[in-house]
Amino acid sequence: MLFAYLQRGIAAGALAGTAHGTYMALVGNPLTHYIDAAAQDQAAHAGHEHAADTVSEATTALVSAGSGVLWGILLGGAFAIALYF
């Protein structure tokens, strides 16, 4: 019985994590990049230097999607066990 709860919780968590990771890769990360570019542009006009980007956008999108899935699986399993008990 515990295995059935755990299996459903992990499946639901993986689905929710995939949706969250996809949203972050397609909406959240580009928005953050846009805001950072605007801040860099404003800092350049003020005469301040800003560090260059060290991580590519593809890496950021991959990490966002992957971590969303992993967190979804972890939390789905944890809530499934809590619901069982």
C-alpha positions as CSV (number, residue, x, y, z in Angstrom):
1,M,0.0,0.0,0.0
2,L,2.8,2.4,0.8
3,F,4.4,1.6,-2.5
4,A,1.2,2.6,-4.4
5,Y,1.1,6.0,-2.5
6,L,4.8,6.6,-3.2
7,Q,4.4,5.7,-6.9
8,R,1.5,8.0,-7.4
9,G,3.2,10.8,-5.5
10,I,6.4,10.5,-7.5
11,A,4.4,10.5,-10.8
12,A,2.5,13.6,-9.8
13,G,5.6,15.3,-8.6
14,A,7.5,14.5,-11.8
15,L,4.6,15.9,-13.8
16,A,4.4,19.1,-11.7
17,G,8.1,19.5,-11.7
18,T,8.2,19.1,-15.5
19,A,5.6,21.8,-15.9
20,H,7.4,24.1,-13.5
21,G,10.8,23.5,-15.1
22,T,9.4,24.2,-18.5
23,Y,7.8,27.4,-17.4
24,M,11.0,28.6,-15.8
25,A,13.0,27.7,-18.9
26,L,10.6,29.4,-21.3
27,V,9.3,32.4,-19.2
28,G,11.3,32.9,-16.0
29,N,14.8,32.7,-17.2
30,P,14.3,35.0,-20.3
31,L,12.6,37.5,-18.1
32,T,15.4,37.4,-15.6
33,H,18.0,37.8,-18.4
34,Y,16.1,40.8,-19.7
35,I,16.0,42.5,-16.3
36,D,19.7,41.8,-15.8
37,A,20.5,43.2,-19.2
38,A,18.5,46.4,-18.4
39,A,20.4,46.7,-15.1
40,Q,23.7,46.3,-16.8
41,D,22.8,48.9,-19.4
42,Q,21.8,51.3,-16.6
43,A,25.0,50.6,-14.7
44,A,27.0,51.2,-17.8
45,H,25.4,54.6,-18.3
46,A,26.2,55.4,-14.6
47,G,29.8,54.5,-15.2
48,H,29.8,51.3,-13.1
49,E,31.3,48.0,-14.4
50,H,29.3,44.8,-14.3
51,A,30.6,41.3,-14.4
52,A,30.2,39.4,-17.7
53,D,27.8,36.4,-18.0
54,T,29.7,33.2,-17.0
55,V,26.9,30.7,-17.6
56,S,25.1,30.3,-20.9
57,E,21.4,30.5,-21.3
58,A,21.2,26.9,-22.4
59,T,22.9,25.7,-19.2
60,T,20.6,27.9,-17.1
61,A,17.5,26.5,-18.9
62,L,18.7,22.9,-18.5
63,V,19.4,23.3,-14.8
64,S,16.0,25.0,-14.3
65,A,14.1,22.2,-16.0
66,G,16.2,19.5,-14.3
67,S,15.9,20.9,-10.8
68,G,12.2,21.4,-11.3
69,V,11.7,17.7,-12.0
70,L,14.0,16.6,-9.2
71,W,12.3,18.8,-6.6
72,G,8.9,17.7,-7.9
73,I,9.9,14.0,-7.4
74,L,11.3,14.7,-4.0
75,L,8.3,16.6,-2.7
76,G,5.8,14.3,-4.4
77,G,7.4,11.3,-2.6
78,A,7.6,13.2,0.7
79,F,3.9,14.2,0.6
80,A,2.9,10.7,-0.5
81,I,4.6,9.2,2.5
82,A,3.1,11.9,4.8
83,L,-0.4,11.2,3.4
84,Y,0.1,7.5,3.9
85,F,0.9,7.9,7.6
